[in-house]
Amino acid sequence: MTASAPRRAVASPARRVLTAGCLVVATAVFLATVPLHRDFFDVAVYYGAVDDWVHGGRIYDYLKPGTRYGFTYPPFAAVAMAPMALVSWPVAVATSIALSAVASALLLHWLAVPVVRRALAARTRAAGEEGKEAAGHEWFTLTVVGCLFALLEPVRDTFSFGQVNLVLVALVLADARLLATGRGRYAGIGIGLATAVKLTPGLFVVYLLITGRRRQAAIATATAGGATLLAALVDPAASRAFWTDALWHTDRVGALGYVSNQSLQGVLARLQPDHPSRALWAACVLVVLAVWAYRARAAVRAGDDRAGFALTGLAACLVSPVTWVHHLVWLIPALIVLADAASAGPDGGRRVRPGVCVALYVVLCSSVVWLWRWDSTGPDAFLGANAYVWITLGLLFVPPRTRHGRGVVTDGAAATR
Protein backbone atom coordinates (compact mmCIF):
# COMPACT_ATOMS: atom_id res chain seq x y z
CA MET A 1 0.00 0.00 0.00
CA THR A 2 2.80 2.38 0.89
CA ALA A 3 4.75 1.55 -2.26
CA SER A 4 1.77 2.03 -4.56
CA ALA A 5 1.05 5.56 -3.41
CA PRO A 6 4.32 7.02 -4.78
CA ARG A 7 3.77 5.13 -8.05
CA ARG A 8 0.30 6.66 -8.42
CA ALA A 9 1.72 10.10 -7.62
CA VAL A 10 4.41 9.71 -10.28
CA ALA A 11 1.98 8.34 -12.86
CA SER A 12 -0.67 10.99 -12.29
CA PRO A 13 1.16 13.81 -14.15
CA ALA A 14 1.85 11.45 -17.05
CA ARG A 15 -1.81 10.49 -17.22
CA ARG A 16 -2.77 14.14 -17.22
CA VAL A 17 -0.41 14.87 -20.12
CA LEU A 18 -1.76 11.91 -22.09
CA THR A 19 -5.38 12.81 -21.38
CA ALA A 20 -4.83 16.46 -22.24
CA GLY A 21 -3.11 15.51 -25.48
CA CYS A 22 -5.99 13.21 -26.45
CA LEU A 23 -8.53 15.95 -25.68
CA VAL A 24 -6.67 18.52 -27.79
CA VAL A 25 -6.32 16.11 -30.72
CA ALA A 26 -9.97 15.04 -30.51
CA THR A 27 -11.09 18.67 -30.41
CA ALA A 28 -8.90 19.58 -33.38
CA VAL A 29 -10.19 16.62 -35.41
CA PHE A 30 -13.78 17.55 -34.64
CA LEU A 31 -13.24 21.20 -35.57
CA ALA A 32 -11.58 20.19 -38.83
CA THR A 33 -14.38 17.83 -39.83
CA VAL A 34 -17.50 19.40 -38.31
CA PRO A 35 -20.28 19.41 -40.93
CA LEU A 36 -21.22 23.04 -40.32
CA HIS A 37 -17.85 24.54 -41.21
CA ARG A 38 -18.54 27.89 -42.90
CA ASP A 39 -15.57 27.98 -45.31
CA PHE A 40 -14.51 31.47 -44.18
CA PHE A 41 -17.52 32.99 -45.92
CA ASP A 42 -17.50 36.31 -44.05
CA VAL A 43 -13.79 36.95 -44.35
CA ALA A 44 -14.26 36.38 -48.08
CA VAL A 45 -16.89 39.15 -48.07
CA TYR A 46 -14.52 41.48 -46.19
CA TYR A 47 -11.63 40.59 -48.46
CA GLY A 48 -13.55 41.10 -51.68
CA ALA A 49 -15.29 44.29 -50.54
CA VAL A 50 -12.11 45.94 -49.30
CA ASP A 51 -10.17 44.96 -52.42
CA ASP A 52 -12.93 46.37 -54.64
CA TRP A 53 -13.12 49.52 -52.48
CA VAL A 54 -9.42 50.40 -52.59
CA HIS A 55 -9.51 49.96 -56.36
CA GLY A 56 -12.25 52.55 -56.80
CA GLY A 57 -15.43 50.60 -56.08
CA ARG A 58 -18.19 51.55 -53.66
CA ILE A 59 -18.02 49.39 -50.60
CA TYR A 60 -21.76 49.03 -50.01
CA ASP A 61 -22.41 48.12 -53.65
CA TYR A 62 -20.10 45.11 -53.56
CA LEU A 63 -21.65 41.61 -53.46
CA LYS A 64 -19.70 38.41 -52.99
CA PRO A 65 -19.77 36.66 -56.40
CA GLY A 66 -22.62 34.18 -56.64
CA THR A 67 -24.39 35.57 -53.55
CA ARG A 68 -26.49 38.54 -52.47
CA TYR A 69 -24.28 39.29 -49.48
CA GLY A 70 -22.09 42.34 -49.19
CA PHE A 71 -20.33 44.50 -46.63
CA THR A 72 -22.72 45.49 -43.82
CA TYR A 73 -20.49 47.05 -41.15
CA PRO A 74 -19.96 50.78 -40.50
CA PRO A 75 -17.35 52.48 -42.70
CA PHE A 76 -14.70 52.44 -39.96
CA ALA A 77 -14.68 48.65 -40.17
CA ALA A 78 -13.65 48.96 -43.82
CA VAL A 79 -10.87 51.37 -42.87
CA ALA A 80 -9.63 48.95 -40.19
CA MET A 81 -9.73 46.07 -42.68
CA ALA A 82 -8.08 48.00 -45.52
CA PRO A 83 -4.68 46.24 -45.05
CA MET A 84 -6.37 43.06 -46.30
CA ALA A 85 -6.07 44.50 -49.81
CA LEU A 86 -2.29 44.16 -49.52
CA VAL A 87 -2.19 40.43 -48.75
CA SER A 88 -3.15 37.20 -50.45
CA TRP A 89 -6.30 35.24 -49.64
CA PRO A 90 -4.45 32.57 -47.58
CA VAL A 91 -2.78 35.30 -45.53
CA ALA A 92 -6.15 36.98 -44.95
CA VAL A 93 -7.62 33.70 -43.67
CA ALA A 94 -4.59 33.01 -41.49
CA THR A 95 -4.76 36.53 -40.03
CA SER A 96 -8.44 36.10 -39.23
CA ILE A 97 -7.75 32.82 -37.43
CA ALA A 98 -4.78 34.31 -35.56
CA LEU A 99 -6.75 37.35 -34.36
CA SER A 100 -9.61 35.17 -33.10
CA ALA A 101 -7.11 32.82 -31.42
CA VAL A 102 -5.39 35.69 -29.61
CA ALA A 103 -8.76 37.13 -28.55
CA SER A 104 -9.82 33.69 -27.29
CA ALA A 105 -6.64 33.35 -25.25
CA LEU A 106 -7.20 36.76 -23.68
CA LEU A 107 -10.83 35.97 -22.85
CA LEU A 108 -9.90 32.68 -21.21
CA HIS A 109 -7.07 34.35 -19.29
CA TRP A 110 -9.29 37.15 -18.04
CA LEU A 111 -12.48 35.20 -17.42
CA ALA A 112 -11.73 31.51 -16.89
CA VAL A 113 -8.34 31.50 -15.17
CA PRO A 114 -9.56 33.30 -12.00
CA VAL A 115 -12.52 30.90 -11.71
CA VAL A 116 -10.31 27.84 -12.15
CA ARG A 117 -7.77 29.11 -9.64
CA ARG A 118 -10.43 29.81 -7.03
CA ALA A 119 -12.00 26.40 -7.45
CA LEU A 120 -8.65 24.60 -7.34
CA ALA A 121 -7.45 26.64 -4.36
CA ALA A 122 -10.49 25.51 -2.40
CA ARG A 123 -9.85 21.91 -3.44
CA THR A 124 -6.16 22.17 -2.55
CA ARG A 125 -6.94 23.47 0.92
CA ALA A 126 -9.47 20.72 1.48
CA ALA A 127 -7.19 17.95 0.20
CA GLY A 128 -3.95 19.31 1.64
CA GLU A 129 -2.17 18.99 -1.72
CA GLU A 130 1.29 20.41 -2.38
CA GLY A 131 1.87 23.36 -4.67
CA LYS A 132 3.35 21.28 -7.49
CA GLU A 133 0.34 18.97 -7.54
CA ALA A 134 -2.04 21.94 -7.53
CA ALA A 135 -0.16 23.49 -10.47
CA GLY A 136 -0.60 20.25 -12.38
CA HIS A 137 -4.31 20.35 -11.79
CA GLU A 138 -4.44 23.99 -12.97
CA TRP A 139 -2.85 23.54 -16.38
CA PHE A 140 -4.86 20.36 -16.99
CA THR A 141 -8.14 22.04 -16.03
CA LEU A 142 -7.37 25.04 -18.23
CA THR A 143 -6.64 22.70 -21.14
CA VAL A 144 -10.04 21.10 -20.66
CA VAL A 145 -11.68 24.53 -20.43
CA GLY A 146 -9.94 25.60 -23.65
CA CYS A 147 -11.25 22.55 -25.49
CA LEU A 148 -14.77 23.13 -24.17
CA PHE A 149 -14.53 26.77 -25.25
CA ALA A 150 -13.51 25.79 -28.78
CA LEU A 151 -16.47 23.42 -29.14
CA LEU A 152 -19.12 26.07 -28.47
CA GLU A 153 -21.07 26.66 -31.68
CA PRO A 154 -20.74 30.48 -31.59
CA VAL A 155 -16.96 30.10 -31.20
CA ARG A 156 -16.73 27.51 -33.96
CA ASP A 157 -18.79 29.69 -36.27
CA THR A 158 -16.74 32.80 -35.52
CA PHE A 159 -13.57 30.97 -36.55
CA SER A 160 -15.01 29.20 -39.58
CA PHE A 161 -16.87 32.26 -40.89
CA GLY A 162 -13.79 34.41 -40.32
CA GLN A 163 -15.88 36.76 -38.17
CA VAL A 164 -14.66 39.57 -35.88
CA ASN A 165 -16.87 38.74 -32.87
CA LEU A 166 -14.22 37.42 -30.51
CA VAL A 167 -11.98 40.40 -31.18
CA LEU A 168 -14.84 42.76 -30.30
CA VAL A 169 -15.60 40.89 -27.07
CA ALA A 170 -11.92 41.12 -26.15
CA LEU A 171 -11.91 44.87 -26.79
CA VAL A 172 -14.90 45.37 -24.51
CA LEU A 173 -13.54 43.14 -21.76
CA ALA A 174 -10.19 44.94 -21.93
CA ASP A 175 -12.11 47.93 -20.58
CA ALA A 176 -13.68 45.69 -17.93
CA ARG A 177 -10.21 44.62 -16.87
CA LEU A 178 -9.06 48.23 -16.61
CA LEU A 179 -12.02 48.99 -14.35
CA ALA A 180 -11.29 45.90 -12.25
CA THR A 181 -7.62 46.67 -11.74
CA GLY A 182 -8.00 50.28 -10.66
CA ARG A 183 -7.02 51.78 -14.03
CA GLY A 184 -10.55 52.81 -14.94
CA ARG A 185 -9.49 56.28 -16.05
CA TYR A 186 -8.16 54.63 -19.22
CA ALA A 187 -11.28 52.55 -19.86
CA GLY A 188 -13.69 53.26 -22.72
CA ILE A 189 -11.37 53.08 -25.71
CA GLY A 190 -11.99 49.38 -26.31
CA ILE A 191 -15.77 49.79 -26.13
CA GLY A 192 -15.58 52.79 -28.45
CA LEU A 193 -13.54 50.95 -31.07
CA ALA A 194 -15.82 47.90 -30.88
CA THR A 195 -18.85 50.15 -31.36
CA ALA A 196 -17.26 51.83 -34.38
CA VAL A 197 -16.75 48.42 -36.01
CA LYS A 198 -20.20 47.03 -35.11
CA LEU A 199 -23.08 48.86 -33.51
CA THR A 200 -24.15 46.13 -31.07
CA PRO A 201 -21.38 46.86 -28.48
CA GLY A 202 -22.81 50.37 -28.19
CA LEU A 203 -25.00 49.09 -25.33
CA PHE A 204 -21.84 48.93 -23.22
CA VAL A 205 -21.59 52.72 -23.51
CA VAL A 206 -25.05 52.91 -21.94
CA TYR A 207 -23.89 50.43 -19.28
CA LEU A 208 -21.06 52.78 -18.35
CA LEU A 209 -23.55 55.63 -18.08
CA ILE A 210 -26.15 53.89 -15.93
CA THR A 211 -23.47 52.58 -13.55
CA GLY A 212 -21.99 56.03 -12.96
CA ARG A 213 -18.88 55.79 -15.18
CA ARG A 214 -19.51 59.05 -17.00
CA ARG A 215 -15.85 59.66 -17.77
CA GLN A 216 -15.48 56.22 -19.32
CA ALA A 217 -18.73 56.63 -21.23
CA ALA A 218 -17.46 59.93 -22.61
CA ILE A 219 -14.17 58.30 -23.65
CA ALA A 220 -16.06 55.46 -25.37
CA THR A 221 -18.36 57.91 -27.15
CA ALA A 222 -15.45 60.11 -28.24
CA THR A 223 -13.50 57.08 -29.47
CA ALA A 224 -16.45 55.76 -31.49
CA GLY A 225 -17.17 59.24 -32.82
CA GLY A 226 -13.55 59.88 -33.74
CA ALA A 227 -13.24 56.56 -35.55
CA THR A 228 -16.48 57.24 -37.41
CA LEU A 229 -15.28 60.74 -38.36
CA LEU A 230 -12.00 59.30 -39.62
CA ALA A 231 -13.91 56.93 -41.87
CA ALA A 232 -16.03 59.83 -43.13
CA LEU A 233 -12.88 61.76 -44.03
CA VAL A 234 -11.44 58.74 -45.85
CA ASP A 235 -14.61 58.13 -47.88
CA PRO A 236 -17.46 60.62 -47.37
CA ALA A 237 -19.68 58.87 -49.92
CA ALA A 238 -19.39 55.51 -48.14
CA SER A 239 -20.28 57.08 -44.80
CA ARG A 240 -23.26 58.85 -46.31
CA ALA A 241 -24.42 55.61 -47.95
CA PHE A 242 -24.17 53.65 -44.71
CA TRP A 243 -25.74 56.09 -42.25
CA THR A 244 -28.56 57.25 -44.53
CA ASP A 245 -29.38 54.03 -46.36
CA ALA A 246 -27.57 50.73 -45.73
CA LEU A 247 -27.97 50.87 -41.94
CA TRP A 248 -31.76 50.89 -42.20
CA HIS A 249 -32.05 47.89 -44.50
CA THR A 250 -31.67 44.92 -42.17
CA ASP A 251 -32.48 42.56 -45.04
CA ARG A 252 -29.00 43.29 -46.42
CA VAL A 253 -27.59 40.79 -43.92
CA GLY A 254 -30.29 38.17 -44.52
CA ALA A 255 -33.92 37.41 -43.70
CA LEU A 256 -34.96 38.33 -40.16
CA GLY A 257 -36.83 35.03 -39.82
CA TYR A 258 -33.82 32.91 -40.75
CA VAL A 259 -33.21 30.39 -37.99
CA SER A 260 -29.71 31.72 -37.33
CA ASN A 261 -31.19 35.00 -36.11
CA GLN A 262 -31.35 34.29 -32.36
CA SER A 263 -32.68 37.67 -31.27
CA LEU A 264 -36.12 38.77 -30.09
CA GLN A 265 -36.74 40.10 -33.59
CA GLY A 266 -35.85 36.70 -35.00
CA VAL A 267 -38.40 34.96 -32.76
CA LEU A 268 -41.17 37.36 -33.81
CA ALA A 269 -40.22 37.12 -37.49
CA ARG A 270 -40.54 33.34 -37.32
CA LEU A 271 -43.89 33.62 -35.56
CA GLN A 272 -45.19 36.21 -38.03
CA PRO A 273 -43.18 35.63 -41.21
CA ASP A 274 -45.29 37.94 -43.38
CA HIS A 275 -45.74 40.97 -41.13
CA PRO A 276 -43.78 40.81 -37.86
CA SER A 277 -45.13 43.41 -35.44
CA ARG A 278 -42.70 46.25 -34.88
CA ALA A 279 -44.76 47.47 -31.93
CA LEU A 280 -44.53 44.07 -30.24
CA TRP A 281 -40.79 43.93 -30.91
CA ALA A 282 -40.33 47.43 -29.45
CA ALA A 283 -42.32 46.43 -26.34
CA CYS A 284 -40.19 43.30 -25.87
CA VAL A 285 -37.02 45.35 -26.28
CA LEU A 286 -38.16 47.85 -23.66
CA VAL A 287 -38.91 45.06 -21.17
CA VAL A 288 -35.50 43.46 -21.75
CA LEU A 289 -33.71 46.80 -21.41
CA ALA A 290 -35.59 47.59 -18.20
CA VAL A 291 -34.67 44.23 -16.66
CA TRP A 292 -31.09 44.60 -17.86
CA ALA A 293 -30.71 48.12 -16.43
CA TYR A 294 -32.15 47.06 -13.07
CA ARG A 295 -29.98 43.96 -12.75
CA ALA A 296 -26.83 45.62 -14.09
CA ARG A 297 -27.06 48.50 -11.64
CA ALA A 298 -27.79 46.08 -8.80
CA ALA A 299 -24.79 43.97 -9.75
CA VAL A 300 -22.43 46.95 -9.71
CA ARG A 301 -23.84 48.17 -6.39
CA ALA A 302 -23.04 44.72 -5.01
CA GLY A 303 -19.48 45.00 -6.35
CA ASP A 304 -20.09 42.46 -9.13
CA ASP A 305 -19.02 44.40 -12.21
CA ARG A 306 -18.23 41.11 -13.90
CA ALA A 307 -21.92 40.19 -13.82
CA GLY A 308 -22.79 43.69 -15.07
CA PHE A 309 -20.69 43.25 -18.20
CA ALA A 310 -22.07 39.73 -18.68
CA LEU A 311 -25.66 40.97 -18.43
CA THR A 312 -24.95 43.69 -20.98
CA GLY A 313 -23.68 41.13 -23.48
CA LEU A 314 -26.90 39.14 -23.04
CA ALA A 315 -29.13 42.19 -23.49
CA ALA A 316 -27.21 43.32 -26.58
CA CYS A 317 -27.85 39.97 -28.25
CA LEU A 318 -31.56 40.07 -27.42
CA VAL A 319 -32.35 43.64 -28.53
CA SER A 320 -30.27 43.68 -31.70
CA PRO A 321 -32.53 43.20 -34.74
CA VAL A 322 -30.12 40.57 -36.04
CA THR A 323 -28.11 38.27 -33.80
CA TRP A 324 -26.65 35.44 -35.81
CA VAL A 325 -25.54 32.33 -33.94
CA HIS A 326 -21.90 33.39 -34.18
CA HIS A 327 -22.75 36.67 -32.41
CA LEU A 328 -23.60 34.65 -29.30
CA VAL A 329 -19.97 34.70 -28.18
CA TRP A 330 -21.30 37.62 -26.12
CA LEU A 331 -22.88 34.94 -23.89
CA ILE A 332 -19.48 33.59 -22.84
CA PRO A 333 -18.98 35.96 -19.85
CA ALA A 334 -22.44 34.99 -18.52
CA LEU A 335 -21.70 31.28 -18.95
CA ILE A 336 -18.49 31.66 -16.95
CA VAL A 337 -20.34 33.56 -14.21
CA LEU A 338 -22.81 30.66 -14.14
CA ALA A 339 -20.01 28.10 -13.94
CA ASP A 340 -18.41 30.11 -11.14
CA ALA A 341 -21.66 30.01 -9.20
CA ALA A 342 -21.87 26.25 -9.72
CA SER A 343 -18.37 25.82 -8.30
CA ALA A 344 -18.94 28.11 -5.28
CA GLY A 345 -19.10 26.67 -1.80
CA PRO A 346 -22.19 26.72 0.40
CA ASP A 347 -21.39 30.30 1.41
CA GLY A 348 -20.94 31.41 -2.17
CA GLY A 349 -24.46 32.74 -2.71
CA ARG A 350 -27.18 31.03 -4.69
CA ARG A 351 -26.02 27.56 -5.68
CA VAL A 352 -26.32 26.59 -9.32
CA ARG A 353 -26.44 22.88 -9.98
CA PRO A 354 -23.55 21.78 -12.21
CA GLY A 355 -26.12 19.88 -14.26
CA VAL A 356 -27.65 23.20 -15.32
CA CYS A 357 -24.29 24.38 -16.64
CA VAL A 358 -23.74 21.09 -18.46
CA ALA A 359 -27.21 21.18 -20.04
CA LEU A 360 -26.81 24.77 -21.29
CA TYR A 361 -23.34 24.02 -22.60
CA VAL A 362 -24.50 20.93 -24.50
CA VAL A 363 -27.33 22.88 -26.14
CA LEU A 364 -24.96 25.67 -27.19
CA CYS A 365 -22.67 23.09 -28.77
CA SER A 366 -25.40 21.06 -30.43
CA SER A 367 -26.40 23.24 -33.42
CA VAL A 368 -29.93 22.18 -32.48
CA VAL A 369 -31.58 25.26 -34.01
CA TRP A 370 -30.54 24.10 -37.48
CA LEU A 371 -32.99 21.19 -37.26
CA TRP A 372 -35.63 23.81 -38.15
CA ARG A 373 -33.60 25.46 -40.89
CA TRP A 374 -36.17 24.71 -43.59
CA ASP A 375 -39.35 24.99 -41.53
CA SER A 376 -39.40 27.11 -38.38
CA THR A 377 -43.17 26.99 -37.84
CA GLY A 378 -45.13 24.98 -35.30
CA PRO A 379 -44.90 24.47 -31.51
CA ASP A 380 -41.75 22.35 -31.73
CA ALA A 381 -40.02 25.03 -33.76
CA PHE A 382 -41.10 27.72 -31.30
CA LEU A 383 -39.12 25.88 -28.64
CA GLY A 384 -36.27 24.38 -30.65
CA ALA A 385 -35.60 26.96 -33.36
CA ASN A 386 -35.36 29.66 -30.69
CA ALA A 387 -33.40 27.56 -28.17
CA TYR A 388 -30.51 30.01 -27.91
CA VAL A 389 -32.89 32.92 -27.35
CA TRP A 390 -34.48 31.09 -24.41
CA ILE A 391 -31.04 30.44 -22.94
CA THR A 392 -30.11 34.11 -23.31
CA LEU A 393 -33.36 35.23 -21.69
CA GLY A 394 -32.89 32.76 -18.84
CA LEU A 395 -29.38 34.01 -18.14
CA LEU A 396 -30.61 37.61 -18.18
CA PHE A 397 -33.69 37.16 -16.02
CA VAL A 398 -32.22 34.70 -13.50
CA PRO A 399 -28.54 35.63 -13.06
CA PRO A 400 -26.69 33.66 -10.37
CA ARG A 401 -25.14 35.37 -7.38
CA THR A 402 -21.65 34.43 -6.27
CA ARG A 403 -19.32 35.64 -3.57
CA HIS A 404 -16.70 36.25 -6.28
CA GLY A 405 -18.23 39.44 -7.64
CA ARG A 406 -15.22 41.62 -6.93
CA GLY A 407 -12.52 41.05 -9.44
CA VAL A 408 -14.28 41.43 -12.77
CA VAL A 409 -11.74 39.72 -14.94
CA THR A 410 -8.81 39.50 -12.65
CA ASP A 411 -7.69 37.72 -9.51
CA GLY A 412 -9.37 39.49 -6.66
CA ALA A 413 -8.84 43.12 -7.60
CA ALA A 414 -11.67 45.30 -6.38
CA ALA A 415 -13.97 46.77 -8.97
CA THR A 416 -13.69 50.52 -9.13
CA ARG A 417 -15.70 53.27 -10.64
Phi, psi and omega in degrees: 000317181292323182287331184285333181298313177298323180297318178296322180295322180289321184285333185303313177299322179295319178296322178296316179299314181297315180295317179297317178300317179296319179296316180296316180295315180298319178296316180297318179297316179298314182296329180282339186241001183303134185299333185264031174295137189263004173057032175055041184301312186290322178293333174293323176296313179302312185299312181292319182294316181293318179299316179296322182294312183290345177258022171103357179281172177258124193296327182270002172265344184289138172233137176300129183310132179083002180226176174249022184255134179226194182285128185238359183275165174300159184302329180298328177299321178294321177298315181295328182268359183306324179301343178300333181293346183264354186239165179282167179300314178301323179292322178298316179295314180298321179295319178300314179297316182296317180297317178294324179293317179296316178299320179297317180298319179295316180298316179294322179295316183284322189261313189274322185302313179300322180294315180297317182294321178296314182297317181288327178296319178296319179293320181297317179297320182290323184268348181067034181283158177278164183301320182296319179295319179297321178297323178296319177296323184295309183294326179293316180297319179293327175296316178298315180299318179299319178294317178297320177301314183294335183275346177301135183300316178301324178290313178303314182294322179300316178293313189280339170280335189078038184277170183254008190302312184296324178296319180293319177299318179296321178298315180295315182286343171297322175293322177300320179294320177299317178297323184287333186256017175079013178247035186298340180294343179263355185284153178120334182293316181298315179298319179298315179295318179299320180292327179289334179275318177220146187281335185306317180297354178300337178296336178290334174295317177296322177302315178300321180294311186286346177256014172085011179265066185295322179299313181294323177296321178294319178297315180298316180295316180295322179295312179298318179294318179296318179296320179293320177295319178302316179296323179293325177289324180292316181213087181302322183295320180295318179296318178297318180296321182288308189285339180257346185223294189301322182302326189270359179253086182293341180289351176297331182266354180132170182291136181298329182276359179299139190299338179289343181280095184261052175243173175301320178298322178296318178301312182293323179293328177283331177285324181232073188299333183276312183220076177299136185285118177289327179294318179294319178298315180298320179296317178297318179298316180297320178297314180298316181294324178294315178296316180300312182298318180297311184288324180294316179295320179296321180296317181291322176298328179276003180082014183252069180295331177302313178295324178300314177295320180298316179297324180293321175299320178296311182297321180299320178294321183288318187273343177297137178302326181230120175229092178293161182307321183290342175289344186286008169298343176292348176279344187303314178302321180293322178296323179288323173300318179297315179296323177297318179295324180292332182268354183290153178285181182302334179266011186270021181094201181296124180284138173248126181294133178305329179299328177295315178299315181298316182297314179297319180298314181300317179298317182287350174261347196277343187059029187299328184297336183287350174297337180252028183299322186265341180210102183254033177252161178100161182300321180295322179291324179302322178278309188281317183291341180249021187305319183288330176294317180296322177297316181297316178298318179299317179294328180284316187278335181232065180287139178285152173256138175227162178279000185259028184298318181285134185102069189306300179223044180208175184272085168082004177288139182288140175290139181231156177258000000 
